[in-house]
Amino acid sequence: MTHTLGLLLLFSVVNFGQNEGRNGFEPKLENNKLIVTNPAGEAIFEKYFSEPEELFVNLSECSQAEYLIRDKKIVNGIPKYFAFLYTINDTFCLIDSLYSGVYEPTPTYCSEINKTLLLIGNPEFDSLYSSFEHEYFSAVSCLQFEDGRLFNVDDQVYDLFFSGE
Protein backbone atom coordinates (compact mmCIF):
# COMPACT_ATOMS: atom_id res chain seq x y z
CA MET A 1 0.00 0.00 0.00
CA THR A 2 2.80 2.46 0.85
CA HIS A 3 4.48 1.70 -2.49
CA THR A 4 1.26 2.51 -4.34
CA LEU A 5 0.86 5.80 -2.46
CA GLY A 6 4.50 6.65 -3.12
CA LEU A 7 4.05 6.04 -6.87
CA LEU A 8 0.86 8.12 -6.96
CA LEU A 9 2.66 10.96 -5.20
CA LEU A 10 5.59 10.73 -7.62
CA PHE A 11 3.31 10.83 -10.68
CA SER A 12 1.32 13.74 -9.31
CA VAL A 13 4.55 15.71 -8.71
CA VAL A 14 5.77 14.94 -12.25
CA ASN A 15 2.45 15.95 -13.80
CA PHE A 16 2.25 19.10 -11.67
CA GLY A 17 5.75 20.09 -12.72
CA GLN A 18 4.91 19.60 -16.38
CA ASN A 19 1.91 21.90 -16.19
CA GLU A 20 3.81 24.78 -14.61
CA GLY A 21 4.61 27.80 -16.74
CA ARG A 22 2.19 27.13 -19.59
CA ASN A 23 0.05 30.17 -18.78
CA GLY A 24 -3.13 28.33 -19.75
CA PHE A 25 -1.96 27.18 -23.19
CA GLU A 26 -2.66 23.46 -23.54
CA PRO A 27 -1.35 21.28 -26.34
CA LYS A 28 -3.34 18.11 -26.92
CA LEU A 29 -2.41 15.36 -29.36
CA GLU A 30 -5.32 13.24 -30.57
CA ASN A 31 -5.46 10.94 -33.60
CA ASN A 32 -2.28 12.41 -35.11
CA LYS A 33 -3.63 15.97 -34.77
CA LEU A 34 -2.16 18.57 -32.45
CA ILE A 35 -4.66 21.07 -31.10
CA VAL A 36 -3.50 23.92 -28.87
CA THR A 37 -6.00 25.89 -26.84
CA ASN A 38 -5.50 29.31 -25.27
CA PRO A 39 -6.47 30.23 -21.69
CA ALA A 40 -10.05 30.88 -22.87
CA GLY A 41 -10.27 27.31 -24.22
CA GLU A 42 -10.28 28.38 -27.88
CA ALA A 43 -8.28 26.39 -30.42
CA ILE A 44 -5.46 28.63 -31.65
CA PHE A 45 -3.31 26.10 -33.51
CA GLU A 46 -3.88 22.82 -35.34
CA LYS A 47 -1.43 20.58 -37.18
CA TYR A 48 -1.59 17.03 -38.52
CA PHE A 49 1.30 14.59 -38.16
CA SER A 50 1.95 11.08 -39.47
CA GLU A 51 2.98 9.11 -36.36
CA PRO A 52 3.64 11.69 -33.63
CA GLU A 53 5.05 11.24 -30.16
CA GLU A 54 4.96 14.14 -27.73
CA LEU A 55 7.49 14.96 -25.02
CA PHE A 56 7.91 17.77 -22.56
CA VAL A 57 11.64 18.30 -22.27
CA ASN A 58 13.55 21.00 -20.43
CA LEU A 59 16.16 21.98 -22.99
CA SER A 60 16.38 25.56 -21.69
CA GLU A 61 17.10 24.39 -18.13
CA CYS A 62 14.61 26.83 -16.68
CA SER A 63 11.32 26.22 -14.91
CA GLN A 64 9.48 25.82 -18.20
CA ALA A 65 9.77 22.72 -20.35
CA GLU A 66 9.68 22.90 -24.12
CA TYR A 67 7.18 20.82 -26.09
CA LEU A 68 8.76 18.38 -28.55
CA ILE A 69 6.89 16.37 -31.14
CA ARG A 70 8.81 13.59 -32.87
CA ASP A 71 7.05 12.57 -36.04
CA LYS A 72 7.78 9.43 -38.05
CA LYS A 73 6.95 8.90 -41.72
CA ILE A 74 7.57 5.64 -43.52
CA VAL A 75 9.25 6.26 -46.90
CA ASN A 76 9.95 3.20 -49.08
CA GLY A 77 9.64 1.03 -45.98
CA ILE A 78 12.21 3.09 -44.06
CA PRO A 79 11.26 5.29 -41.07
CA LYS A 80 12.21 8.96 -41.45
CA TYR A 81 11.98 11.32 -38.47
CA PHE A 82 11.12 14.96 -37.96
CA ALA A 83 11.32 17.08 -34.81
CA PHE A 84 9.03 20.01 -34.02
CA LEU A 85 10.09 22.03 -30.98
CA TYR A 86 7.64 24.50 -29.44
CA THR A 87 7.80 26.87 -26.50
CA ILE A 88 4.82 27.63 -24.32
CA ASN A 89 5.37 30.88 -22.50
CA ASP A 90 3.19 33.89 -23.18
CA THR A 91 1.99 32.09 -26.30
CA PHE A 92 2.47 28.81 -28.14
CA CYS A 93 5.33 29.26 -30.61
CA LEU A 94 7.31 27.03 -32.98
CA ILE A 95 11.02 27.29 -32.20
CA ASP A 96 12.24 25.06 -35.00
CA SER A 97 11.33 22.11 -37.19
CA LEU A 98 14.07 19.70 -38.17
CA TYR A 99 14.41 16.79 -40.56
CA SER A 100 16.43 14.09 -38.81
CA GLY A 101 16.47 11.39 -41.49
CA VAL A 102 16.71 7.82 -40.16
CA TYR A 103 17.83 8.90 -36.67
CA GLU A 104 15.03 9.45 -34.13
CA PRO A 105 15.48 12.88 -32.47
CA THR A 106 16.43 12.29 -28.86
CA PRO A 107 16.81 14.69 -25.93
CA THR A 108 19.70 13.70 -23.69
CA TYR A 109 21.78 15.19 -20.91
CA CYS A 110 25.45 15.73 -21.78
CA SER A 111 27.53 15.66 -18.60
CA GLU A 112 30.62 16.87 -20.50
CA ILE A 113 29.10 20.32 -21.01
CA ASN A 114 26.35 20.08 -18.34
CA LYS A 115 23.49 20.76 -20.75
CA THR A 116 20.46 18.91 -22.07
CA LEU A 117 20.84 18.54 -25.83
CA LEU A 118 18.63 17.48 -28.69
CA LEU A 119 20.38 14.85 -30.81
CA ILE A 120 19.29 14.72 -34.45
CA GLY A 121 20.49 12.80 -37.48
CA ASN A 122 22.13 14.17 -40.60
CA PRO A 123 20.00 13.03 -43.56
CA GLU A 124 22.94 13.65 -45.91
CA PHE A 125 24.60 10.57 -44.38
CA ASP A 126 21.53 8.33 -44.56
CA SER A 127 22.91 6.81 -47.77
CA LEU A 128 25.58 5.08 -45.66
CA TYR A 129 23.50 1.96 -45.34
CA SER A 130 24.71 -1.54 -44.65
CA SER A 131 22.31 -3.85 -46.46
CA PHE A 132 24.02 -6.83 -44.84
CA GLU A 133 23.40 -5.53 -41.30
CA HIS A 134 20.26 -3.54 -42.19
CA GLU A 135 21.67 -0.57 -40.30
CA TYR A 136 22.27 3.05 -41.12
CA PHE A 137 25.42 4.87 -40.11
CA SER A 138 23.99 8.35 -39.76
CA ALA A 139 26.11 11.02 -38.11
CA VAL A 140 24.45 12.72 -35.14
CA SER A 141 24.32 16.47 -34.53
CA CYS A 142 24.08 17.91 -31.02
CA LEU A 143 21.78 20.92 -30.66
CA GLN A 144 21.51 23.17 -27.62
CA PHE A 145 18.54 25.42 -26.89
CA GLU A 146 19.43 28.83 -25.55
CA ASP A 147 17.97 32.33 -25.86
CA GLY A 148 14.94 31.07 -27.77
CA ARG A 149 16.82 29.21 -30.51
CA LEU A 150 18.61 25.96 -31.29
CA PHE A 151 22.24 25.97 -32.28
CA ASN A 152 24.81 23.32 -33.07
CA VAL A 153 27.34 22.45 -30.34
CA ASP A 154 29.10 19.56 -32.08
CA ASP A 155 32.43 21.33 -31.72
CA GLN A 156 32.04 21.53 -27.93
CA VAL A 157 30.88 17.93 -27.52
CA TYR A 158 33.11 16.17 -30.03
CA ASP A 159 36.24 18.19 -29.17
CA LEU A 160 36.11 16.62 -25.72
CA PHE A 161 36.49 13.18 -27.29
CA PHE A 162 39.30 14.26 -29.60
CA SER A 163 41.23 16.04 -26.83
CA GLY A 164 40.89 13.08 -24.45
CA GLU A 165 39.23 15.05 -21.63
Secondary structure as the mmCIF struct_conf table of DSSP 4:
data_model
#
loop_
_struct_conf.conf_type_id
_struct_conf.id
_struct_conf.beg_label_comp_id
_struct_conf.beg_label_asym_id
_struct_conf.beg_label_seq_id
_struct_conf.end_label_comp_id
_struct_conf.end_label_asym_id
_struct_conf.end_label_seq_id
HELX_RH_AL_P HELX_RH_AL_P1 THR A 2 ASN A 19
TURN_TY1_P TURN_TY1_P1 GLU A 20 GLY A 21
TURN_TY1_P TURN_TY1_P2 ASN A 23 GLY A 24
STRN STRN1 GLU A 26 GLU A 30
TURN_TY1_P TURN_TY1_P3 ASN A 31 ASN A 32
STRN STRN2 LYS A 33 THR A 37
TURN_TY1_P TURN_TY1_P4 PRO A 39 ALA A 40
BEND BEND1 GLY A 41 GLY A 41
STRN STRN3 ALA A 43 TYR A 48
BEND BEND2 SER A 50 GLU A 51
STRN STRN4 PRO A 52 VAL A 57
BEND BEND3 LEU A 59 SER A 60
BEND BEND4 CYS A 62 GLN A 64
STRN STRN5 GLU A 66 VAL A 75
TURN_TY1_P TURN_TY1_P5 ASN A 76 GLY A 77
STRN STRN6 ILE A 78 ILE A 88
BEND BEND5 ASN A 89 THR A 91
STRN STRN7 PHE A 92 GLY A 101
TURN_TY1_P TURN_TY1_P6 VAL A 102 VAL A 102
BEND BEND6 TYR A 103 TYR A 103
HELX_LH_PP_P HELX_LH_PP_P1 GLU A 104 PRO A 105
STRN STRN8 THR A 106 CYS A 110
TURN_TY1_P TURN_TY1_P7 SER A 111 ASN A 114
STRN STRN9 LYS A 115 GLY A 121
HELX_RH_3T_P HELX_RH_3T_P1 PRO A 123 PHE A 125
TURN_TY1_P TURN_TY1_P8 ASP A 126 SER A 127
STRN STRN10 TYR A 129 SER A 130
TURN_TY1_P TURN_TY1_P9 SER A 131 HIS A 134
STRN STRN11 GLU A 135 TYR A 136
STRN STRN12 VAL A 140 GLU A 146
TURN_TY1_P TURN_TY1_P10 ASP A 147 GLY A 148
STRN STRN13 ARG A 149 ASN A 152
HELX_RH_AL_P HELX_RH_AL_P2 ASP A 154 SER A 163
TURN_TY1_P TURN_TY1_P11 GLY A 164 GLY A 164
#
